[in-house]
Amino acid sequence: MPCKQKAPWRNDAAVQLQKRECRKAERRWRKTKLHIHKEIFKDRLRDYNKIMCTCRQSYFSSIINNNINNSKVLFTVVDRLTNSPIYMTPELVSTERCNEFAKFFNTKIHNIRQDISTSIFTNEPSCSPKPCIIVNMSQFSTINEEVLIDTVSHLKSSTCSLDTLPTKFLKNVFYSISEDILQIVNTSLMSGVFPNALKTAVVKPLLKKKNLDTNLLNNYRPISNLPFIGKIIEKIVFKQVMHFLSINNCLDQFQSGFRPNHSTETALIKVINDIRLNTDSGKMSILLLLDLSAAFDTIDHNILIDRLENRVGISGTVLKWFSSYLQGRKYFVEMENNVSETVPVTCGVPQGSILGPLLFNLYMIPLGEIMRDYGISYHSYADDTQIYMALCPNNYGPIDSLCKCLEQINKWMGQNFLQLNKDKTEIILFGNSNERHRLAAYLDSKSLKSKELVRNLGVQMDSDLTFNSHVKAVTKSAFYHLKNINKIRDFLSKADLEKLIHAFISSRIDYCNGLLTGLPKKTIKQLQLIQNAAARVLTRSKRREHITPILKSLHWIPVCYRIDFKVLLLVYKCVNGAGPAYLSNELQQYEPSRTLRSSGTAQLELPKVKTKHGEAAFSYYAALKWNQLTESIRRAPTLNMFKSRLKTYMFDQAFSSA
């Protein structure tokens, strides 16, 4: 068991000085036993505790402010203060153990690739016929020092052990070395070569859950870190490639992973909107959640390069750069001061990289074409793919097309060295409960097992779309974190405490809350109780104090208004060309048949619906709430001005009688 580490704030010079004074006064009192010396000792002890508290608050304030957008660091800090740390026994932290981890991680990917290689599909072509590429990207543009400095300032300050300087320090002195870094970046862009020195990754094993056995290698996931200079080059390349992809519409419209203005929430809103509208029209819906095994790690480099060239239009120096970027990579495992031997990487996109997710999205482009060929709706977020279709009651014929589509998907996966995990692929049905039971029995006869509840991109989805299980899970998680925050609130200033509450509590209340439209008040009330409890922790209010004045003093709008705020924010983005195309297409500008006073007021067409499901669908609910806003809010010239006006409007609505 390692020795207990000294609290960092105790090393402060002021703390050390006051500690010496306190010890000195204590020794004098114990020696003389005089009452006056005892009182002096008490005074020194109070001063010591006061300065200790100040330095402790300053220490945590610094961490919180520097990592306010890094939930992992904040979670680690709170967890370290409120829970017993998990230590590996000394025999588990050694060079031999590092080598075991390195071999395990490498063997896992090798075995998956080996299983795929024995598939009957891998002998067939991995790429469909090449489309006609009209526009090519063959060269990068060199950048100037201003662009470089701006890029570096927006990168996260994460540091890799391979970095010569800590990233925070490098950012502070970047102006003095920017010319040298600029030369490295532009040389890489012009030559089409990614520096070999930046291709090594440091992998650290992370226990998947705290209660798992630390002796089992399978209970760990690899966390990869890359040199910061390499990330600078990647970010420059990412911007230029994304610009090319955007203006040429190369990306799949229904791929929301790692794209500006796209998120798990926008993806789910689209899927749930379609399902609710199906239910409103009396149809059933089938949703399949596909699960891939280590998808980012098994990608074939040759197929990826072929896809960049023949599907996207990457050529010349740019294609050469990507080939260089992928080849010759390696990693080693690091645990404390021990490292493993380096292991070559022969497949997959670099984990922890900036370009990795984008390359994965481009690799998966043909998958969408398969589902479109079968007329089946789909949506993807990185390697999480969901496919869904509508069925008329008692007409199960389209299910045959769905089964054929699944066979084709499985075939394509094998050809592209991706493994579809059939055991973890889930099916859920939506619609009339009696029809659901009949459809479930039919699917069961085809060896397709359906469930009443699934987890989809972090959201618990049930067949009735009540989201009761999701709200219950959010409530449980939020109260757990609020309890931990409450334990350490004496260590923090009110401002820092509020930042933690927003990072741990508000973020959970707000995650995908755009899906909660049209739910009963009793369901939303459970989330409101979380916000109320958080407000009491922050303000140190008593349980019986009326909560409305407290929320008003904090300028926290209630949960039901936060849901509408999220939806209306999405509408504003869609109306002004900054939202996902698949949501923008659900909203139509209102155009009266003849000239009226309502003409030109930026209102939306309200689709006709018949049921509560239809009223809760994004296309209806969003248009309804948007039309209820004043014209001055709808016509706000900027996003920030819209947010400000909308919050003021909702604040007045929520607390007009308070």
C-alpha positions as CSV (number, residue, x, y, z in Angstrom):
1,M,0.0,0.0,0.0
2,P,1.5,3.3,-1.0
3,C,2.1,6.0,1.5
4,K,-0.5,8.7,2.0
5,Q,0.3,11.7,-0.1
6,K,0.6,15.1,1.5
7,A,-2.2,17.5,0.6
8,P,-0.8,19.9,-2.1
9,W,-2.1,23.0,-0.4
10,R,0.0,22.2,2.7
11,N,3.1,23.0,0.7
12,D,2.2,26.6,0.4
13,A,4.8,28.9,2.0
14,A,2.3,30.8,4.1
15,V,0.9,27.5,5.4
16,Q,4.4,26.2,6.3
17,L,5.3,29.5,8.0
18,Q,2.1,29.5,10.1
19,K,2.6,25.8,10.9
20,R,6.1,26.5,12.3
21,E,4.7,29.4,14.4
22,C,2.0,27.1,15.7
23,R,4.4,24.3,16.6
24,K,6.7,26.8,18.3
25,A,3.8,28.2,20.4
26,E,2.7,24.6,21.3
27,R,6.2,23.6,22.5
28,R,6.5,26.7,24.7
29,W,3.1,26.0,26.3
30,R,3.9,22.3,26.9
31,K,7.2,23.4,28.5
32,T,5.9,26.2,30.8
33,K,2.3,25.0,31.3
34,L,1.4,28.7,31.7
35,H,-2.2,29.8,30.8
36,I,-1.0,32.8,28.7
37,H,1.2,30.5,26.6
38,K,-1.8,28.2,26.1
39,E,-3.9,31.1,24.8
40,I,-1.1,32.2,22.5
41,F,-1.0,28.6,21.2
42,K,-4.8,28.7,20.6
43,D,-4.4,31.9,18.7
44,R,-1.6,30.5,16.5
45,L,-3.7,27.3,15.9
46,R,-6.7,29.4,14.8
47,D,-4.4,31.4,12.4
48,Y,-3.0,28.2,11.1
49,N,-6.5,26.7,10.4
50,K,-7.6,29.9,8.8
51,I,-4.7,30.1,6.4
52,M,-5.0,26.4,5.7
53,C,-8.7,26.9,4.8
54,T,-7.8,29.8,2.5
55,C,-5.1,27.9,0.7
56,R,-7.3,24.9,0.3
57,Q,-10.0,26.9,-1.2
58,S,-7.5,28.6,-3.5
59,Y,-6.1,25.3,-4.6
60,F,-9.5,23.8,-5.5
61,S,-10.6,27.0,-7.1
62,S,-7.6,26.9,-9.4
63,I,-8.4,23.3,-10.4
64,I,-12.1,24.0,-11.0
65,N,-11.4,27.2,-13.0
66,N,-8.8,25.5,-15.2
67,N,-10.9,22.4,-15.8
68,I,-14.5,23.8,-15.8
69,N,-15.1,22.1,-19.2
70,N,-13.2,18.9,-18.3
71,S,-15.7,16.8,-16.4
72,K,-13.1,13.9,-16.0
73,V,-10.8,16.1,-14.0
74,L,-13.6,17.5,-11.9
75,F,-15.0,14.1,-11.2
76,T,-11.5,12.9,-10.1
77,V,-11.1,15.8,-7.7
78,V,-14.6,15.3,-6.1
79,D,-14.1,11.5,-6.0
80,R,-10.7,11.8,-4.3
81,L,-12.2,14.1,-1.6
82,T,-15.3,12.0,-0.9
83,N,-14.3,8.4,-1.5
84,S,-11.5,6.1,-0.5
85,P,-8.9,5.9,-3.3
86,I,-8.4,2.6,-5.2
87,Y,-4.8,1.4,-5.1
88,M,-3.2,-1.3,-7.1
89,T,-1.1,-3.6,-4.9
90,P,2.7,-3.1,-5.4
91,E,3.0,-6.3,-7.3
92,L,0.5,-5.1,-9.9
93,V,2.5,-2.0,-10.7
94,S,5.7,-3.1,-12.5
95,T,7.3,-3.3,-15.9
96,E,6.1,-6.9,-16.2
97,R,2.5,-5.8,-15.5
98,C,2.8,-3.1,-18.1
99,N,4.0,-5.6,-20.7
100,E,1.1,-7.9,-19.8
101,F,-1.3,-5.0,-20.4
102,A,0.4,-4.1,-23.7
103,K,0.1,-7.7,-24.9
104,F,-3.5,-8.0,-23.7
105,F,-4.7,-4.9,-25.6
106,N,-2.8,-5.9,-28.7
107,T,-4.1,-9.5,-28.6
108,K,-7.7,-8.4,-28.1
109,I,-7.6,-6.5,-31.4
110,H,-5.7,-9.2,-33.2
111,N,-8.2,-11.8,-32.1
112,I,-11.1,-9.7,-33.4
113,R,-9.4,-9.2,-36.7
114,Q,-8.6,-12.9,-36.9
115,D,-12.3,-13.8,-36.3
116,I,-13.3,-11.4,-39.1
117,S,-10.6,-12.8,-41.4
118,T,-12.1,-16.2,-41.2
119,S,-15.5,-14.8,-42.2
120,I,-16.9,-15.9,-45.6
121,F,-17.4,-12.3,-46.5
122,T,-13.7,-11.1,-46.4
123,N,-12.9,-12.7,-49.8
124,E,-15.4,-10.4,-51.5
125,P,-14.6,-6.7,-52.5
126,S,-14.5,-4.4,-49.6
127,C,-15.6,-1.3,-51.6
128,S,-18.7,-0.8,-53.7
129,P,-18.3,0.7,-57.2
130,K,-16.5,4.0,-57.1
131,P,-18.7,7.0,-57.5
132,C,-17.8,9.9,-59.8
133,I,-15.6,12.4,-57.9
134,I,-16.1,15.9,-59.3
135,V,-14.0,17.9,-56.8
136,N,-10.7,16.8,-55.3
137,M,-8.6,18.0,-52.3
138,S,-5.0,17.4,-53.4
139,Q,-3.1,20.1,-51.3
140,F,-3.1,21.7,-47.9
141,S,-2.8,25.4,-47.5
142,T,0.1,26.7,-45.4
143,I,-0.9,28.7,-42.3
144,N,0.5,31.9,-40.7
145,E,1.5,32.5,-37.2
146,E,-1.8,34.1,-36.2
147,V,-3.8,31.0,-37.2
148,L,-1.3,28.8,-35.4
149,I,-1.6,30.8,-32.1
150,D,-5.4,30.8,-32.3
151,T,-5.5,27.0,-32.9
152,V,-3.2,26.3,-29.9
153,S,-5.2,28.6,-27.6
154,H,-8.4,26.5,-28.3
155,L,-6.8,23.1,-27.8
156,K,-7.2,21.3,-24.4
157,S,-4.2,21.6,-22.1
158,S,-3.8,17.9,-21.7
159,T,-0.2,16.7,-21.3
160,C,1.4,13.5,-22.5
161,S,4.4,12.1,-20.7
162,L,6.2,12.2,-24.1
163,D,5.8,16.0,-24.2
164,T,9.1,17.9,-23.5
165,L,7.2,20.7,-21.7
166,P,3.9,20.5,-19.8
167,T,1.2,21.8,-22.1
168,K,0.1,24.7,-19.8
169,F,3.7,25.9,-19.6
170,L,4.1,25.5,-23.4
171,K,1.0,27.7,-24.0
172,N,2.4,30.4,-21.7
173,V,5.6,30.6,-23.6
174,F,4.2,29.8,-27.0
175,Y,4.8,33.2,-28.5
176,S,8.6,32.7,-28.1
177,I,8.6,29.3,-29.9
178,S,5.7,29.8,-32.3
179,E,8.0,30.3,-35.4
180,D,9.7,27.0,-34.8
181,I,6.3,25.2,-34.4
182,L,5.0,27.0,-37.5
183,Q,7.8,25.6,-39.5
184,I,7.2,22.0,-38.3
185,V,3.5,22.3,-39.1
186,N,3.9,23.8,-42.6
187,T,6.7,21.4,-43.5
188,S,4.3,18.5,-42.6
189,L,1.5,20.0,-44.7
190,M,3.6,20.7,-47.8
191,S,5.6,17.5,-47.7
192,G,2.7,15.2,-47.0
193,V,4.6,13.6,-44.1
194,F,3.5,13.3,-40.5
195,P,6.6,13.3,-38.2
196,N,7.6,9.8,-36.9
197,A,8.5,11.2,-33.5
198,L,4.8,12.2,-32.9
199,K,3.4,8.7,-33.8
200,T,3.9,7.1,-30.4
201,A,1.0,6.9,-28.0
202,V,1.1,6.5,-24.2
203,V,-1.6,4.1,-23.0
204,K,-2.8,4.0,-19.4
205,P,-5.1,1.3,-18.2
206,L,-8.2,2.6,-16.5
207,L,-10.5,0.5,-14.4
208,K,-14.0,0.4,-16.0
209,K,-15.8,0.4,-12.7
210,K,-14.6,1.0,-9.2
211,N,-16.0,-2.2,-7.8
212,L,-14.2,-4.5,-10.4
213,D,-11.3,-6.8,-9.6
214,T,-8.1,-4.9,-10.2
215,N,-6.2,-8.2,-10.9
216,L,-8.2,-8.9,-14.1
217,L,-6.8,-7.3,-17.3
218,N,-10.2,-7.5,-18.9
219,N,-11.6,-5.0,-16.4
220,Y,-9.5,-2.2,-17.8
221,R,-9.9,0.0,-20.8
222,P,-6.9,1.6,-22.6
223,I,-6.7,5.4,-22.4
224,S,-4.4,6.8,-25.1
225,N,-2.4,10.0,-24.9
226,L,-0.6,11.6,-27.8
227,P,2.1,14.3,-28.0
228,F,0.7,17.9,-28.0
229,I,2.7,19.0,-31.1
230,G,1.1,16.2,-33.0
231,K,-2.4,17.4,-32.0
232,I,-1.6,20.9,-33.3
233,I,-0.8,19.5,-36.7
234,E,-3.9,17.3,-36.5
235,K,-6.1,20.3,-35.7
236,I,-4.9,22.3,-38.6
237,V,-5.5,19.4,-41.0
238,F,-8.9,18.7,-39.4
239,K,-10.1,22.3,-40.1
240,Q,-9.0,22.2,-43.7
241,V,-10.4,18.8,-44.4
242,M,-13.7,19.6,-42.6
243,H,-14.1,22.7,-44.8
244,F,-13.6,20.6,-47.9
245,L,-16.1,18.0,-46.7
246,S,-18.7,20.6,-45.7
247,I,-18.8,22.6,-48.9
248,N,-18.9,19.4,-51.0
249,N,-21.5,17.6,-48.8
250,C,-19.3,14.5,-48.4
251,L,-20.4,13.6,-44.9
252,D,-23.4,11.4,-44.3
253,Q,-26.4,13.6,-43.3
254,F,-27.4,11.1,-40.6
255,Q,-24.0,10.7,-39.0
256,S,-24.0,13.0,-36.0
257,G,-20.7,11.9,-34.3
258,F,-18.0,14.6,-33.8
259,R,-19.6,17.1,-36.1
260,P,-20.2,20.8,-35.4
261,N,-23.8,21.6,-34.4
262,H,-24.5,17.9,-34.1
263,S,-24.8,15.8,-30.9
264,T,-26.3,12.7,-29.3
265,E,-29.3,14.9,-28.5
266,T,-30.0,16.1,-32.0
267,A,-29.6,12.5,-33.2
268,L,-32.1,11.2,-30.7
269,I,-34.5,14.0,-31.2
270,K,-34.7,13.1,-34.9
271,V,-35.2,9.4,-34.2
272,I,-37.8,10.0,-31.5
273,N,-39.6,12.6,-33.7
274,D,-40.0,10.0,-36.5
275,I,-41.2,7.3,-34.0
276,R,-43.7,9.6,-32.4
277,L,-45.1,10.7,-35.8
278,N,-45.4,7.0,-36.8
279,T,-47.3,6.3,-33.6
280,D,-49.5,9.4,-34.2
281,S,-50.5,8.0,-37.6
282,G,-51.3,4.6,-36.2
283,K,-48.2,2.8,-37.3
284,M,-45.7,0.6,-35.4
285,S,-42.0,1.3,-35.2
286,I,-39.1,-1.1,-34.9
287,L,-35.8,0.3,-33.7
288,L,-32.5,-1.8,-33.8
289,L,-29.4,-0.7,-31.9
290,L,-26.3,-2.2,-33.5
291,D,-23.3,-2.9,-31.4
292,L,-19.7,-3.1,-32.8
293,S,-16.7,-4.6,-31.0
294,A,-13.7,-2.2,-30.8
295,A,-14.7,-0.5,-34.0
296,F,-12.1,2.3,-33.9
297,D,-9.3,-0.2,-33.4
298,T,-10.0,-2.7,-36.2
299,I,-10.3,-0.3,-39.1
300,D,-8.2,-1.5,-42.1
301,H,-5.7,1.2,-43.2
302,N,-5.7,0.2,-46.9
303,I,-9.5,0.3,-47.1
304,L,-9.5,3.7,-45.3
305,I,-7.0,5.2,-47.7
306,D,-9.1,3.8,-50.6
307,R,-12.2,5.3,-49.2
308,L,-10.5,8.7,-48.8
309,E,-9.4,8.6,-52.4
310,N,-12.4,7.2,-54.1
311,R,-15.4,8.1,-51.9
312,V,-14.3,11.5,-50.6
313,G,-12.0,12.9,-53.3
314,I,-8.7,13.1,-51.2
315,S,-5.7,12.9,-53.5
316,G,-2.1,14.1,-54.0
317,T,-0.2,15.5,-51.1
318,V,-3.2,15.3,-48.8
319,L,-3.7,11.5,-49.4
320,K,0.1,11.0,-49.0
321,W,-0.1,12.9,-45.6
322,F,-2.9,10.6,-44.4
323,S,-1.0,7.5,-45.4
324,S,2.0,8.8,-43.5
325,Y,-0.3,9.7,-40.5
326,L,-1.6,6.1,-40.3
327,Q,1.6,4.1,-40.9
328,G,4.4,3.4,-38.5
329,R,2.4,4.0,-35.3
330,K,3.2,2.4,-32.0
331,Y,2.3,2.6,-28.3
332,F,3.5,1.6,-24.9
333,V,1.7,1.1,-21.6
334,E,2.7,3.4,-18.7
335,M,1.8,2.8,-15.0
336,E,3.3,5.2,-12.5
337,N,7.0,5.1,-13.4
338,N,6.9,1.8,-15.2
339,V,6.6,1.4,-19.0
340,S,6.2,-1.6,-21.3
341,E,8.0,-2.3,-24.5
342,T,6.6,-0.5,-27.6
343,V,4.0,-2.3,-29.6
344,P,3.4,-1.6,-33.4
345,V,-0.1,-0.5,-34.5
346,T,-1.1,-2.0,-37.8
347,C,-4.8,-1.2,-37.9
348,G,-7.4,1.2,-36.5
349,V,-7.5,5.0,-36.2
350,P,-5.4,6.6,-33.4
351,Q,-7.3,6.7,-30.1
352,G,-7.3,10.0,-28.3
353,S,-6.5,11.8,-31.6
354,I,-8.3,14.7,-33.2
355,L,-8.6,13.1,-36.7
356,G,-9.6,9.6,-35.5
357,P,-13.4,10.2,-35.2
358,L,-13.5,12.0,-38.5
359,L,-11.6,9.2,-40.3
360,F,-14.0,6.7,-38.7
361,N,-17.0,8.6,-40.0
362,L,-15.6,8.6,-43.5
363,Y,-14.8,4.9,-43.3
364,M,-18.5,4.2,-42.5
365,I,-20.0,6.2,-45.4
366,P,-21.0,3.1,-47.5
367,L,-23.0,1.7,-44.5
368,G,-25.6,4.5,-44.9
369,E,-25.9,3.6,-48.6
370,I,-26.9,0.1,-47.8
371,M,-29.7,1.2,-45.6
372,R,-30.9,3.8,-48.1
373,D,-31.0,1.1,-50.8
374,Y,-33.4,-0.9,-48.6
375,G,-35.6,2.2,-47.8
376,I,-34.8,1.9,-44.1
377,S,-34.3,4.9,-41.8
378,Y,-31.1,5.1,-39.8
379,H,-29.0,7.3,-37.7
380,S,-25.4,7.0,-36.4
381,Y,-23.3,8.6,-33.8
382,A,-19.7,7.5,-34.3
383,D,-19.9,3.6,-34.0
384,D,-23.4,3.6,-32.5
385,T,-25.8,2.9,-35.3
386,Q,-29.5,2.6,-35.0
387,I,-31.9,1.6,-37.8
388,Y,-35.6,1.9,-37.7
389,M,-38.7,1.5,-39.8
390,A,-42.5,2.0,-39.7
391,L,-45.0,-0.8,-40.1
392,C,-48.7,-0.7,-40.7
393,P,-50.8,-2.9,-38.3
394,N,-50.8,-6.6,-39.3
395,N,-48.5,-5.9,-42.3
396,Y,-45.2,-7.5,-41.4
397,G,-44.0,-7.8,-45.0
398,P,-41.3,-5.0,-44.6
399,I,-39.6,-7.1,-41.9
400,D,-38.3,-9.3,-44.6
401,S,-36.5,-6.3,-46.1
402,L,-35.2,-5.5,-42.7
403,C,-33.7,-9.0,-42.3
404,K,-32.1,-8.8,-45.7
405,C,-30.7,-5.4,-44.8
406,L,-29.2,-6.8,-41.6
407,E,-27.6,-9.6,-43.6
408,Q,-26.1,-7.1,-46.0
409,I,-24.9,-4.9,-43.1
410,N,-23.2,-8.0,-41.5
411,K,-21.6,-8.8,-44.8
412,W,-20.3,-5.3,-45.3
413,M,-19.0,-5.3,-41.8
414,G,-17.0,-8.4,-42.4
415,Q,-15.6,-7.0,-45.7
416,N,-14.4,-3.9,-43.8
417,F,-12.9,-5.6,-40.8
418,L,-15.7,-4.5,-38.4
419,Q,-17.3,-7.0,-36.0
420,L,-21.1,-6.8,-35.4
421,N,-21.8,-8.1,-32.0
422,K,-25.1,-9.8,-32.5
423,D,-25.5,-10.8,-28.9
424,K,-25.5,-7.1,-27.9
425,T,-27.7,-5.8,-30.7
426,E,-31.0,-4.8,-29.2
427,I,-34.5,-4.4,-30.6
428,I,-37.3,-2.3,-29.2
429,L,-40.9,-1.8,-30.5
430,F,-43.1,1.3,-30.3
431,G,-46.8,1.8,-30.9
432,N,-50.1,0.4,-29.7
433,S,-49.4,-2.1,-26.8
434,N,-51.6,-4.9,-28.3
435,E,-49.9,-4.5,-31.7
436,R,-46.5,-4.5,-30.0
437,H,-47.2,-7.9,-28.4
438,R,-48.3,-9.5,-31.7
439,L,-45.3,-8.0,-33.5
440,A,-42.9,-9.2,-30.7
441,A,-44.2,-12.7,-31.1
442,Y,-43.7,-12.5,-34.9
443,L,-40.1,-11.3,-34.4
444,D,-39.5,-14.0,-31.9
445,S,-40.4,-16.6,-34.6
446,K,-37.6,-15.2,-36.7
447,S,-35.1,-15.3,-33.7
448,L,-35.3,-11.6,-33.2
449,K,-35.8,-10.9,-29.5
450,S,-37.3,-7.5,-28.6
451,K,-37.1,-5.6,-25.3
452,E,-39.3,-3.1,-23.5
453,L,-36.4,-1.0,-22.3
454,V,-33.0,-0.2,-24.0
455,R,-30.2,2.3,-23.4
456,N,-29.6,4.5,-26.4
457,L,-26.7,7.0,-26.4
458,G,-27.0,7.4,-22.7
459,V,-30.8,7.6,-22.6
460,Q,-33.1,4.9,-21.2
461,M,-35.8,4.4,-23.8
462,D,-39.0,2.5,-23.1
463,S,-41.6,1.2,-25.6
464,D,-44.2,3.8,-24.4
465,L,-41.8,6.7,-24.5
466,T,-42.6,7.7,-21.0
467,F,-38.9,8.1,-20.1
468,N,-39.7,7.1,-16.5
469,S,-36.7,4.8,-16.3
470,H,-34.5,7.6,-17.8
471,V,-35.7,10.2,-15.3
472,K,-35.2,7.7,-12.4
473,A,-31.6,7.0,-13.5
474,V,-30.8,10.7,-13.8
475,T,-32.3,11.3,-10.4
476,K,-30.3,8.6,-8.8
477,S,-27.0,9.7,-10.4
478,A,-27.6,13.4,-9.7
479,F,-28.4,12.8,-6.0
480,Y,-25.3,10.7,-5.6
481,H,-23.1,13.4,-6.9
482,L,-24.9,16.1,-5.0
483,K,-24.4,14.2,-1.8
484,N,-20.6,14.1,-2.5
485,I,-20.6,17.8,-3.4
486,N,-22.4,18.6,-0.1
487,K,-19.6,16.8,1.8
488,I,-17.0,19.2,0.5
489,R,-18.9,22.4,0.2
490,D,-17.1,23.8,3.3
491,F,-13.8,23.5,1.3
492,L,-15.1,25.7,-1.5
493,S,-16.2,29.2,-2.1
494,K,-19.8,29.7,-3.2
495,A,-18.7,30.6,-6.8
496,D,-16.7,27.3,-7.1
497,L,-19.5,25.3,-5.5
498,E,-21.9,26.6,-8.1
499,K,-19.5,25.6,-10.9
500,L,-19.3,22.1,-9.5
501,I,-23.1,21.9,-9.2
502,H,-23.5,23.0,-12.9
503,A,-20.8,20.5,-14.0
504,F,-22.3,17.5,-12.1
505,I,-26.0,18.3,-11.5
506,S,-27.2,20.7,-14.1
507,S,-25.4,18.9,-16.9
508,R,-27.3,15.7,-15.9
509,I,-30.7,17.4,-15.8
510,D,-30.0,19.0,-19.1
511,Y,-28.6,16.0,-21.0
512,C,-30.9,15.2,-23.8
513,N,-33.8,17.0,-22.1
514,G,-35.1,18.0,-25.5
515,L,-36.5,14.5,-25.6
516,L,-38.8,15.2,-22.6
517,T,-41.3,17.4,-24.4
518,G,-44.9,16.6,-23.7
519,L,-44.3,14.5,-20.6
520,P,-46.6,14.7,-17.5
521,K,-45.8,17.2,-14.8
522,K,-45.3,14.3,-12.3
523,T,-42.4,13.0,-14.4
524,I,-40.7,16.4,-14.7
525,K,-41.3,17.0,-11.0
526,Q,-38.7,14.3,-10.2
527,L,-36.0,16.3,-12.1
528,Q,-37.2,19.5,-10.4
529,L,-36.6,18.0,-7.0
530,I,-32.9,17.6,-8.0
531,Q,-32.6,21.2,-9.0
532,N,-34.3,22.3,-5.7
533,A,-31.9,20.2,-3.7
534,A,-28.9,21.6,-5.5
535,A,-30.2,25.1,-4.9
536,R,-30.5,24.4,-1.2
537,V,-26.9,23.0,-1.0
538,L,-25.6,26.1,-2.8
539,T,-27.4,28.6,-0.7
540,R,-27.3,26.5,2.6
541,S,-31.1,26.9,2.8
542,K,-33.2,24.9,5.2
543,R,-35.5,22.1,3.9
544,R,-38.7,23.9,4.8
545,E,-37.8,27.2,3.1
546,H,-39.9,28.0,0.0
547,I,-37.8,27.1,-3.0
548,T,-39.2,29.6,-5.6
549,P,-37.5,32.7,-4.1
550,I,-34.2,30.7,-3.9
551,L,-34.3,29.7,-7.5
552,K,-35.2,33.3,-8.5
553,S,-32.2,34.7,-6.5
554,L,-29.9,32.2,-8.3
555,H,-31.5,33.0,-11.7
556,W,-32.1,29.3,-12.3
557,I,-35.2,28.8,-14.4
558,P,-37.2,25.6,-13.5
559,V,-36.7,22.3,-15.3
560,C,-39.8,22.6,-17.5
561,Y,-38.5,25.9,-18.8
562,R,-35.1,24.5,-19.3
563,I,-36.6,21.8,-21.6
564,D,-38.4,24.5,-23.7
565,F,-35.2,26.6,-23.7
566,K,-33.2,23.7,-25.2
567,V,-35.9,23.1,-27.9
568,L,-36.2,26.7,-28.9
569,L,-32.4,27.1,-29.0
570,L,-32.3,24.2,-31.5
571,V,-35.1,25.9,-33.5
572,Y,-33.2,29.2,-33.7
573,K,-30.1,27.3,-35.0
574,C,-32.1,25.4,-37.6
575,V,-34.0,28.5,-38.8
576,N,-30.7,30.4,-39.2
577,G,-28.8,27.6,-40.9
578,A,-26.7,26.5,-37.9
579,G,-28.6,23.3,-37.0
580,P,-28.4,19.8,-38.4
581,A,-30.1,19.5,-41.8
582,Y,-32.2,16.5,-40.6
583,L,-33.8,18.8,-37.9
584,S,-34.0,21.8,-40.2
585,N,-36.1,19.7,-42.6
586,E,-38.6,19.1,-39.9
587,L,-39.4,22.8,-39.6
588,Q,-41.2,24.7,-42.3
589,Q,-41.7,28.5,-42.5
590,Y,-45.3,29.5,-42.3
591,E,-46.6,31.0,-45.5
592,P,-50.2,32.1,-45.4
593,S,-52.3,31.7,-48.6
594,R,-52.9,35.4,-48.7
595,T,-51.1,38.5,-47.3
596,L,-51.8,38.8,-43.6
597,R,-50.3,40.7,-40.6
598,S,-48.7,37.4,-39.6
599,S,-46.8,37.3,-42.9
600,G,-43.1,37.8,-42.4
601,T,-43.2,37.3,-38.7
602,A,-40.8,34.3,-38.8
603,Q,-43.4,31.8,-37.6
604,L,-43.4,28.1,-38.4
605,E,-45.9,25.9,-40.0
606,L,-47.8,23.8,-37.4
607,P,-48.2,20.2,-38.7
608,K,-51.5,18.4,-38.1
609,V,-51.4,15.7,-35.4
610,K,-54.0,13.6,-33.7
611,T,-52.5,12.2,-30.4
612,K,-50.3,13.1,-27.5
613,H,-47.4,11.5,-29.2
614,G,-47.8,13.8,-32.2
615,E,-48.0,16.8,-29.9
616,A,-44.8,15.7,-28.2
617,A,-42.9,15.3,-31.5
618,F,-40.2,17.8,-32.2
619,S,-41.7,19.0,-35.5
620,Y,-45.0,19.9,-33.7
621,Y,-43.8,20.9,-30.2
622,A,-40.9,23.0,-31.4
623,A,-43.1,24.9,-33.9
624,L,-45.8,25.5,-31.3
625,K,-43.4,26.9,-28.7
626,W,-41.6,29.0,-31.4
627,N,-44.8,30.6,-32.6
628,Q,-45.7,31.5,-29.0
629,L,-42.5,33.7,-28.7
630,T,-42.6,37.4,-29.4
631,E,-41.4,38.5,-32.8
632,S,-38.5,40.4,-31.2
633,I,-37.2,37.1,-29.7
634,R,-37.6,35.1,-32.9
635,R,-35.9,37.8,-34.9
636,A,-32.9,38.2,-32.6
637,P,-29.9,39.0,-34.9
638,T,-27.3,36.8,-33.0
639,L,-27.4,33.5,-31.1
640,N,-26.2,35.2,-27.9
641,M,-28.8,37.9,-28.1
642,F,-31.5,35.2,-28.7
643,K,-30.3,33.3,-25.6
644,S,-30.4,36.5,-23.5
645,R,-33.9,37.5,-24.7
646,L,-35.2,34.0,-24.4
647,K,-33.9,33.5,-20.8
648,T,-35.3,36.9,-19.8
649,Y,-38.7,35.9,-21.3
650,M,-38.7,32.5,-19.5
651,F,-37.5,34.0,-16.3
652,D,-40.4,36.4,-16.3
653,Q,-42.8,33.6,-17.1
654,A,-41.5,31.4,-14.3
655,F,-41.3,33.9,-11.5
656,S,-43.9,36.5,-12.5
657,S,-45.9,35.7,-9.4
658,A,-43.0,35.1,-7.0
